């Protein structure tokens, strides 16, 4: 019998992976490889790299214990090649294999590399998701608007999560209206579960420090779980201690409390250590037992079977060029403050600071602080996309790119969002305590002390009035501008020009 190779990537650490199910333990060899190309095609956060490498090494041990032969390449192996395809070719020569079984990667870049490899590579569907790509395409076909809310309802019906017959539990599909409360300082609030590095992880940390120490972000202390058991413990801890308060304050931001009631398990789910169906099943059980209010359960399930699945479907439907789209023609360079450079804007400083320290920021920090500013300031969406892909531990292109290119930057021209997610400083002030200790005044609309969000918000709308002026959801905003005193309008635009000029000159904003 001819040996076949079974490729398992660093975000495919699932025992029920389609490639493993199609393989034969008795003759096939699992190939796993830590390669330089994957760690450096964008400057990934050191914590993200350490998470993936340590989880890969632990998963390889789990596979060996289950009876698989595993050919594992470490980053510092002297014979290692720099790419996934290079390692597959090297292992094919070593084992005399001409066929490779793989589960389709979550990135067009790797799909193309495997397709073009000088071997027979059979890429199987990644069926760890609730919605198959063909199923998403059938749902999308012929629709004028691909709105997540309608897709989400289909996923609720398909799974039965929070359904009572053919009706949504609680009489509503969406309880988002209840999930926009400010957070209060609570010293007794539980924190995400932290894990001490074992010997394998300690070795990985030294390697990452040596090879990727110059990347943005703090490596130590490293506290992520790196095994299926640890990921399950982290989720159980969230479900018991934090889920009940998740809904109310999921959009809130609080200085000095990076996590609030968020689960911080998306990175475990996205590398394969947790299963989305298992997660949602547990959430429903907590609600049915009366331990969790429905707005918390529904809000969490919507993120898992709604946004997560919807983003994946759109990424693959739109094709490899999606990440290059720039519908608004934005071209400014990403400011140094995104890489930890100085800024006087406390909200940006807080969001970037948490990102540097934890390889994490929750969805509102990403969307309404760093994303909002980039969109208002006209930053090149390709650079914004690569930043998000680099700095977050849960960022893999299939889920990150649509969130950034589509939802955050409106660079896809409105496929995901019916209007751009932009706001003045008022939204940030409403949902956080960041503005209290900022060098700028969120109440000032013009002048040197005016919050840059206030100035750039109107400047953005005026720059793009031809595109958005006829949008029925934005009509009232433009009418507000039109009623504004002419002197004040000019002061706003002059202030915005000053801020943008400072950005282009590399001055501190």
HUGI-V864706 format. One record per residue. N is the residue number from 0. RES is the residue in one letter. D_CENTER is the distance of its C-alpha to the mean C-alpha in whole Angstrom. Layout:
n=N res=RES d_center=D_CENTER
n=N res=RES d_center=D_CENTER
This chain:
n=0 res=X d_center=43
n=1 res=X d_center=40
n=2 res=X d_center=37
n=3 res=X d_center=34
n=4 res=X d_center=31
n=5 res=X d_center=27
n=6 res=X d_center=24
n=7 res=X d_center=21
n=8 res=X d_center=18
n=9 res=X d_center=16
n=10 res=X d_center=14
n=11 res=X d_center=16
n=12 res=X d_center=18
n=13 res=X d_center=20
n=14 res=X d_center=23
n=15 res=X d_center=23
n=16 res=X d_center=22
n=17 res=X d_center=24
n=18 res=X d_center=25
n=19 res=X d_center=26
n=20 res=X d_center=28
n=21 res=X d_center=30
n=22 res=X d_center=31
n=23 res=X d_center=34
n=24 res=X d_center=34
n=25 res=X d_center=38
n=26 res=X d_center=37
n=27 res=X d_center=34
n=28 res=X d_center=32
n=29 res=X d_center=28
n=30 res=X d_center=27
n=31 res=X d_center=24
n=32 res=X d_center=24
n=33 res=X d_center=22
n=34 res=X d_center=22
n=35 res=X d_center=22
n=36 res=X d_center=21
n=37 res=X d_center=17
n=38 res=X d_center=17
n=39 res=X d_center=18
n=40 res=X d_center=17
n=41 res=X d_center=15
n=42 res=X d_center=16
n=43 res=X d_center=13
n=44 res=X d_center=13
n=45 res=X d_center=16
n=46 res=X d_center=15
n=47 res=X d_center=12
n=48 res=X d_center=15
n=49 res=X d_center=17
n=50 res=X d_center=15
n=51 res=X d_center=15
n=52 res=X d_center=19
n=53 res=X d_center=20
n=54 res=X d_center=19
n=55 res=X d_center=20
n=56 res=X d_center=23
n=57 res=X d_center=24
n=58 res=X d_center=23
n=59 res=X d_center=25
n=60 res=X d_center=28
n=61 res=X d_center=27
n=62 res=X d_center=28
n=63 res=X d_center=31
n=64 res=X d_center=32
n=65 res=X d_center=32
n=66 res=X d_center=34
n=67 res=X d_center=32
n=68 res=X d_center=33
n=69 res=X d_center=30
n=70 res=X d_center=30
n=71 res=X d_center=28
n=72 res=X d_center=27
n=73 res=X d_center=26
n=74 res=X d_center=25
n=75 res=X d_center=29
n=76 res=X d_center=31
n=77 res=X d_center=33
n=78 res=X d_center=33
n=79 res=X d_center=30
n=80 res=X d_center=29
n=81 res=X d_center=26
n=82 res=X d_center=24
n=83 res=X d_center=23
n=84 res=X d_center=26
n=85 res=X d_center=28
n=86 res=X d_center=28
n=87 res=X d_center=28
n=88 res=X d_center=31
n=89 res=X d_center=33
n=90 res=X d_center=32
n=91 res=X d_center=34
n=92 res=X d_center=37
n=93 res=X d_center=37
n=94 res=X d_center=37
n=95 res=X d_center=39
n=96 res=X d_center=36
n=97 res=X d_center=36
n=98 res=X d_center=33
n=99 res=X d_center=30
n=100 res=X d_center=28
n=101 res=X d_center=24
n=102 res=X d_center=21
n=103 res=X d_center=19
n=104 res=X d_center=16
n=105 res=X d_center=13
n=106 res=X d_center=14
n=107 res=X d_center=17
n=108 res=X d_center=18
n=109 res=X d_center=19
n=110 res=X d_center=20
n=111 res=X d_center=22
n=112 res=X d_center=23
n=113 res=X d_center=24
n=114 res=X d_center=26
n=115 res=X d_center=28
n=116 res=X d_center=29
n=117 res=X d_center=33
n=118 res=X d_center=32
n=119 res=X d_center=32
n=120 res=X d_center=29
n=121 res=X d_center=28
n=122 res=X d_center=24
n=123 res=X d_center=24
n=124 res=X d_center=22
n=125 res=X d_center=19
n=126 res=X d_center=20
n=127 res=X d_center=18
n=128 res=X d_center=16
n=129 res=X d_center=18
n=130 res=X d_center=18
n=131 res=X d_center=20
n=132 res=X d_center=19
n=133 res=X d_center=23
n=134 res=X d_center=23
n=135 res=X d_center=20
n=136 res=X d_center=22
n=137 res=X d_center=25
n=138 res=X d_center=24
n=139 res=X d_center=23
n=140 res=X d_center=26
n=141 res=X d_center=28
n=142 res=X d_center=26
n=143 res=X d_center=26
n=144 res=X d_center=23
n=145 res=X d_center=20
n=146 res=X d_center=19
n=147 res=X d_center=16
n=148 res=X d_center=19
n=149 res=X d_center=21
n=150 res=X d_center=19
n=151 res=X d_center=18
n=152 res=X d_center=22
n=153 res=X d_center=23
n=154 res=X d_center=20
n=155 res=X d_center=22
n=156 res=X d_center=25
n=157 res=X d_center=24
n=158 res=X d_center=23
n=159 res=X d_center=26
n=160 res=X d_center=23
n=161 res=X d_center=25
n=162 res=X d_center=27
n=163 res=X d_center=31
n=164 res=X d_center=33
n=165 res=X d_center=31
n=166 res=X d_center=30
n=167 res=X d_center=27
n=168 res=X d_center=28
n=169 res=X d_center=29
n=170 res=X d_center=30
n=171 res=X d_center=27
n=172 res=X d_center=24
n=173 res=X d_center=22
n=174 res=X d_center=22
n=175 res=X d_center=20
n=176 res=X d_center=23
n=177 res=X d_center=24
n=178 res=X d_center=20
n=179 res=X d_center=21
n=180 res=X d_center=23
n=181 res=X d_center=23
n=182 res=X d_center=23
n=183 res=X d_center=26
n=184 res=X d_center=26
n=185 res=X d_center=27
n=186 res=X d_center=28
n=187 res=X d_center=28
n=188 res=X d_center=25
n=189 res=X d_center=23
n=190 res=X d_center=20
n=191 res=X d_center=18
n=192 res=X d_center=20
n=193 res=X d_center=21
n=194 res=X d_center=22
n=195 res=X d_center=25
n=196 res=X d_center=24
n=197 res=X d_center=27
n=198 res=X d_center=29
n=199 res=X d_center=26
n=200 res=X d_center=24
n=201 res=X d_center=26
n=202 res=X d_center=27
n=203 res=X d_center=23
n=204 res=X d_center=23
n=205 res=X d_center=26
n=206 res=X d_center=25
n=207 res=X d_center=22
n=208 res=X d_center=24
n=209 res=X d_center=26
n=210 res=X d_center=24
n=211 res=X d_center=21
n=212 res=X d_center=23
n=213 res=X d_center=23
n=214 res=X d_center=19
n=215 res=X d_center=17
n=216 res=X d_center=16
n=217 res=X d_center=19
n=218 res=X d_center=19
n=219 res=X d_center=22
n=220 res=X d_center=22
n=221 res=X d_center=20
n=222 res=X d_center=19
n=223 res=X d_center=16
n=224 res=X d_center=18
n=225 res=X d_center=19
n=226 res=X d_center=20
n=227 res=X d_center=20
n=228 res=X d_center=23
n=229 res=X d_center=21
n=230 res=X d_center=18
n=231 res=X d_center=20
n=232 res=X d_center=22
n=233 res=X d_center=19
n=234 res=X d_center=18
n=235 res=X d_center=21
n=236 res=X d_center=22
n=237 res=X d_center=19
n=238 res=X d_center=21
n=239 res=X d_center=24
n=240 res=X d_center=24
n=241 res=X d_center=21
n=242 res=X d_center=20
n=243 res=X d_center=23
n=244 res=X d_center=22
n=245 res=X d_center=18
n=246 res=X d_center=19
n=247 res=X d_center=21
n=248 res=X d_center=19
n=249 res=X d_center=16
n=250 res=X d_center=16
n=251 res=X d_center=18
n=252 res=X d_center=18
n=253 res=X d_center=20
n=254 res=X d_center=21
n=255 res=X d_center=22
n=256 res=X d_center=20
n=257 res=X d_center=16
n=258 res=X d_center=15
n=259 res=X d_center=18
n=260 res=X d_center=18
n=261 res=X d_center=14
n=262 res=X d_center=14
n=263 res=X d_center=11
n=264 res=X d_center=11
n=265 res=X d_center=8
n=266 res=X d_center=9
n=267 res=X d_center=12
n=268 res=X d_center=11
n=269 res=X d_center=9
n=270 res=X d_center=12
n=271 res=X d_center=15
n=272 res=X d_center=16
n=273 res=X d_center=16
n=274 res=X d_center=17
n=275 res=X d_center=15
n=276 res=X d_center=19
n=277 res=X d_center=20
n=278 res=X d_center=18
n=279 res=X d_center=19
n=280 res=X d_center=22
n=281 res=X d_center=22
n=282 res=X d_center=21
n=283 res=X d_center=24
n=284 res=X d_center=26
n=285 res=X d_center=26
n=286 res=X d_center=26
n=287 res=X d_center=29
n=288 res=X d_center=31
n=289 res=X d_center=30
n=290 res=X d_center=28
n=291 res=X d_center=25
n=292 res=X d_center=26
n=293 res=X d_center=25
n=294 res=X d_center=22
n=295 res=X d_center=20
n=296 res=X d_center=20
n=297 res=X d_center=20
n=298 res=X d_center=17
n=299 res=X d_center=15
n=300 res=X d_center=16
n=301 res=X d_center=15
n=302 res=X d_center=11
n=303 res=X d_center=12
n=304 res=X d_center=15
n=305 res=X d_center=14
n=306 res=X d_center=11
n=307 res=X d_center=9
n=308 res=X d_center=12
n=309 res=X d_center=13
n=310 res=X d_center=10
n=311 res=X d_center=11
n=312 res=X d_center=15
n=313 res=X d_center=14
n=314 res=X d_center=13
n=315 res=X d_center=16
n=316 res=X d_center=18
n=317 res=X d_center=18
n=318 res=X d_center=19
n=319 res=X d_center=18
n=320 res=X d_center=19
n=321 res=X d_center=16
n=322 res=X d_center=14
n=323 res=X d_center=18
n=324 res=X d_center=18
n=325 res=X d_center=20
n=326 res=X d_center=21
n=327 res=X d_center=22
n=328 res=X d_center=24
n=329 res=X d_center=22
n=330 res=X d_center=23
n=331 res=X d_center=23
n=332 res=X d_center=21
n=333 res=X d_center=19
n=334 res=X d_center=21
n=335 res=X d_center=21
n=336 res=X d_center=20
n=337 res=X d_center=16
n=338 res=X d_center=18
n=339 res=X d_center=19
n=340 res=X d_center=22
n=341 res=X d_center=25
n=342 res=X d_center=24
n=343 res=X d_center=26
n=344 res=X d_center=23
n=345 res=X d_center=23
n=346 res=X d_center=19
n=347 res=X d_center=18
n=348 res=X d_center=19
n=349 res=X d_center=18
n=350 res=X d_center=14
n=351 res=X d_center=15
n=352 res=X d_center=17
n=353 res=X d_center=15
n=354 res=X d_center=12
n=355 res=X d_center=15
n=356 res=X d_center=16
n=357 res=X d_center=14
n=358 res=X d_center=11
n=359 res=X d_center=9
n=360 res=X d_center=9
n=361 res=X d_center=9
n=362 res=X d_center=8
n=363 res=X d_center=12
n=364 res=X d_center=12
n=365 res=X d_center=9
n=366 res=X d_center=11
n=367 res=X d_center=14
n=368 res=X d_center=15
n=369 res=X d_center=13
n=370 res=X d_center=12
n=371 res=X d_center=16
n=372 res=X d_center=18
n=373 res=X d_center=16
n=374 res=X d_center=17
n=375 res=X d_center=21
n=376 res=X d_center=22
n=377 res=X d_center=21
n=378 res=X d_center=19
n=379 res=X d_center=19
n=380 res=X d_center=15
n=381 res=X d_center=15
n=382 res=X d_center=15
n=383 res=X d_center=13
n=384 res=X d_center=10
n=385 res=X d_center=12
n=386 res=X d_center=11
n=387 res=X d_center=7
n=388 res=X d_center=8
n=389 res=X d_center=10
n=390 res=X d_center=10
n=391 res=X d_center=7
n=392 res=X d_center=8
n=393 res=X d_center=5
n=394 res=X d_center=4
n=395 res=X d_center=7
n=396 res=X d_center=8
n=397 res=X d_center=9
n=398 res=X d_center=6
n=399 res=X d_center=5
n=400 res=X d_center=8
n=401 res=X d_center=9
n=402 res=X d_center=7
n=403 res=X d_center=9
n=404 res=X d_center=12
n=405 res=X d_center=13
n=406 res=X d_center=12
n=407 res=X d_center=11
n=408 res=X d_center=14
n=409 res=X d_center=16
n=410 res=X d_center=17
n=411 res=X d_center=17
n=412 res=X d_center=20
n=413 res=X d_center=19
n=414 res=X d_center=18
n=415 res=X d_center=15
n=416 res=X d_center=17
n=417 res=X d_center=21
n=418 res=X d_center=21
n=419 res=X d_center=18
n=420 res=X d_center=16
n=421 res=X d_center=19
n=422 res=X d_center=21
n=423 res=X d_center=24
n=424 res=X d_center=24
n=425 res=X d_center=25
n=426 res=X d_center=22
n=427 res=X d_center=20
n=428 res=X d_center=24
n=429 res=X d_center=24
n=430 res=X d_center=21
n=431 res=X d_center=21
n=432 res=X d_center=24
n=433 res=X d_center=23
n=434 res=X d_center=25
n=435 res=X d_center=28
n=436 res=X d_center=28
n=437 res=X d_center=27
n=438 res=X d_center=30
n=439 res=X d_center=29
n=440 res=X d_center=31
n=441 res=X d_center=28
n=442 res=X d_center=32
n=443 res=X d_center=33
n=444 res=X d_center=32
n=445 res=X d_center=34
n=446 res=X d_center=36
n=447 res=X d_center=35
n=448 res=X d_center=33
n=449 res=X d_center=31
n=450 res=X d_center=27
n=451 res=X d_center=26
n=452 res=X d_center=23
n=453 res=X d_center=27
n=454 res=X d_center=28
n=455 res=X d_center=25
n=456 res=X d_center=25
n=457 res=X d_center=28
n=458 res=X d_center=28
n=459 res=X d_center=25
n=460 res=X d_center=27
n=461 res=X d_center=30
n=462 res=X d_center=29
n=463 res=X d_center=27
n=464 res=X d_center=30
n=465 res=X d_center=31
n=466 res=X d_center=28
n=467 res=X d_center=27
n=468 res=X d_center=31
n=469 res=X d_center=31
n=470 res=X d_center=28
n=471 res=X d_center=30
n=472 res=X d_center=27
n=473 res=X d_center=27
n=474 res=X d_center=31
n=475 res=X d_center=32
n=476 res=X d_center=30
n=477 res=X d_center=32
n=478 res=X d_center=35
n=479 res=X d_center=34
n=480 res=X d_center=34
n=481 res=X d_center=37
n=482 res=X d_center=39
n=483 res=X d_center=38
n=484 res=X d_center=41
n=485 res=X d_center=41
n=486 res=X d_center=42
n=487 res=X d_center=39
n=488 res=X d_center=37
n=489 res=X d_center=38
n=490 res=X d_center=37
n=491 res=X d_center=33
n=492 res=X d_center=33
n=493 res=X d_center=35
n=494 res=X d_center=33
n=495 res=X d_center=30
n=496 res=X d_center=32
n=497 res=X d_center=32
n=498 res=X d_center=29
n=499 res=X d_center=27
n=500 res=X d_center=30
n=501 res=X d_center=30
n=502 res=X d_center=26
n=503 res=X d_center=28
n=504 res=X d_center=30
n=505 res=X d_center=28
n=506 res=X d_center=29
n=507 res=X d_center=28
n=508 res=X d_center=26
